Amino acid sequence: MNFLARSVRAVRPVRMVRSYATEAATTGLRLTFAVPHQTIYKDVSVAQVNIAAVSGDMGILASHVPSIEQLRPGVVEVIEGAATKKFFVSGGFATMNPDSTLNINAVEAFPVEDFSAETIRANLAEAQRLSNAAATEEEKLAAKVEVEVLESLQAAVLAK
């Protein structure tokens, strides 16, 4: 018997058990949501938060598996019991911790109801025109990002 085979037999199997945060049942999900110039929520107890992540849309409840998610342009929906608030974010990160705290750091965040569908439509048409008329690769990329954000914003506003 070779060394590796003997070593494998000597190791006892580890039993993997998933456990939840002990405080999650009593405190629920604690949200801190901030942008560079303002704290929107600071350690507030909420029922659920839905985010638009690069890996896909997800709902986060207390005791959610710890993770770090990159936010894409889209809606962050905060459910506080019977009340729901929706914010459009252009990007950022969401960090879910083992103690059922969720930290969202966004580049920009605005209430969805503050946007006008007509203004978005006009800005999107202008961004698409600039994207097609761009002379340099840098201008094309900047216009493409603007189009992506405006398309996500338009979908969020039309869904409200």
matplotlib code that plots the C-alpha trace (Angstrom):
import matplotlib.pyplot as plt

x = [0.0, 1.4, 1.8, -1.2, -3.6, -2.5, -3.0, -6.5, -7.6, -6.2, -8.3, -11.7, -14.6, -15.7, -19.5, -20.7, -23.6, -25.2, -26.2, -28.0, -27.2, -28.6, -29.8, -31.6, -34.8, -35.2, -33.8, -34.7, -32.8, -30.9, -30.3, -27.7, -28.1, -25.7, -24.5, -21.4, -23.3, -26.2, -27.2, -30.7, -31.1, -28.9, -29.3, -33.0, -35.0, -36.7, -38.6, -36.9, -34.6, -34.7, -31.6, -30.5, -27.2, -24.8, -25.4, -29.2, -32.0, -32.4, -34.5, -32.7, -34.3, -32.8, -30.4, -29.6, -26.3, -23.4, -22.3, -21.0, -22.9, -22.1, -25.1, -26.1, -28.2, -31.7, -34.1, -33.3, -36.7, -36.9, -39.9, -40.7, -43.7, -46.7, -44.6, -42.4, -39.8, -38.1, -34.8, -33.0, -29.3, -26.7, -24.3, -22.5, -22.2, -24.4, -22.8, -24.8, -23.2, -23.6, -25.4, -28.3, -27.0, -27.1, -24.9, -25.6, -23.2, -24.4, -22.8, -26.2, -29.7, -32.9, -36.6, -38.2, -41.2, -38.9, -38.4, -40.5, -41.1, -41.2, -37.8, -36.3, -37.6, -36.1, -32.7, -32.6, -33.2, -30.5, -28.0, -28.8, -28.2, -24.9, -23.9, -24.4, -22.7, -19.7, -16.3, -14.0, -14.1, -14.2, -17.3, -19.0, -18.3, -19.6, -22.7, -23.3, -23.1, -25.6, -28.0, -27.8, -28.5, -31.4, -32.9, -32.9, -34.4, -37.1, -38.0, -38.1, -40.3, -42.7, -43.0, -44.0]
y = [0.0, 3.4, 6.4, 8.3, 5.4, 4.9, 8.6, 8.7, 5.8, 7.5, 10.6, 10.5, 11.9, 15.3, 15.7, 18.9, 20.5, 23.8, 25.9, 29.2, 32.3, 32.0, 35.7, 35.6, 34.2, 37.0, 40.0, 39.2, 40.7, 43.9, 46.2, 48.9, 50.5, 53.4, 55.5, 57.7, 60.8, 59.3, 56.4, 55.3, 52.5, 52.1, 48.8, 48.6, 45.4, 44.4, 41.3, 40.8, 42.5, 41.7, 42.6, 42.7, 40.9, 40.1, 36.4, 36.9, 38.4, 37.1, 37.6, 37.8, 36.8, 36.4, 33.5, 33.7, 32.0, 34.5, 35.9, 38.9, 39.9, 42.5, 44.6, 45.3, 48.3, 47.4, 47.5, 47.0, 46.3, 46.6, 44.9, 46.2, 44.2, 45.7, 48.5, 48.1, 50.6, 50.3, 52.0, 52.0, 51.4, 51.8, 49.3, 48.4, 45.4, 43.6, 41.6, 39.1, 38.3, 35.1, 37.2, 38.1, 41.6, 42.8, 45.7, 47.3, 49.8, 51.4, 54.0, 55.7, 54.9, 56.7, 55.9, 54.4, 56.7, 59.7, 58.8, 59.9, 57.3, 60.0, 61.4, 58.0, 57.2, 60.5, 59.9, 56.3, 57.4, 60.0, 57.5, 55.0, 57.7, 58.6, 54.9, 54.6, 57.9, 57.4, 57.9, 56.3, 53.0, 54.9, 56.9, 53.7, 52.0, 55.0, 55.1, 51.4, 51.6, 54.5, 52.5, 49.5, 51.6, 53.4, 50.2, 48.7, 51.9, 51.9, 48.3, 49.2, 52.2, 50.4, 47.6, 49.9]
z = [0.0, -0.9, 1.4, -0.1, 0.3, 4.0, 4.6, 3.2, 5.4, 8.5, 8.0, 9.5, 7.5, 8.6, 9.1, 7.5, 9.2, 8.3, 11.2, 11.4, 13.3, 16.8, 16.9, 13.6, 15.0, 17.5, 15.6, 12.0, 9.1, 10.0, 7.0, 6.5, 3.1, 2.1, -0.8, -0.6, 0.5, 2.6, 4.8, 3.7, 6.3, 9.4, 11.2, 10.7, 11.1, 7.9, 6.7, 3.3, 0.8, -2.9, -4.9, -8.5, -8.5, -11.3, -10.5, -10.7, -8.8, -5.2, -2.1, 1.2, 4.5, 8.0, 8.3, 4.5, 3.7, 4.0, 0.6, -1.2, -4.3, -6.9, -7.7, -11.3, -12.4, -11.0, -8.1, -4.5, -2.8, 1.0, 2.6, 6.0, 7.2, 5.2, 3.6, 0.6, -0.7, -4.0, -4.9, -8.3, -7.9, -10.7, -9.0, -5.8, -3.4, -1.0, 1.9, 3.9, 7.2, 9.4, 12.1, 9.7, 8.9, 5.3, 4.2, 0.8, -0.5, -3.7, -6.1, -6.5, -5.2, -5.8, -5.0, -8.1, -7.8, -8.3, -12.0, -15.0, -17.7, -20.4, -19.3, -19.2, -22.7, -24.1, -22.3, -23.6, -27.2, -26.9, -25.3, -28.2, -30.7, -29.1, -29.0, -32.7, -33.5, -31.2, -32.9, -30.4, -28.5, -25.2, -26.3, -27.4, -24.1, -22.1, -24.2, -23.9, -20.1, -20.1, -22.4, -20.1, -17.0, -18.7, -20.0, -16.4, -15.1, -17.7, -16.8, -13.1, -13.6, -15.9, -13.3, -10.5]

ax = plt.figure().add_subplot(projection="3d")
ax.plot(x, y, z, "-o")
ax.set_aspect("equal")
plt.show()
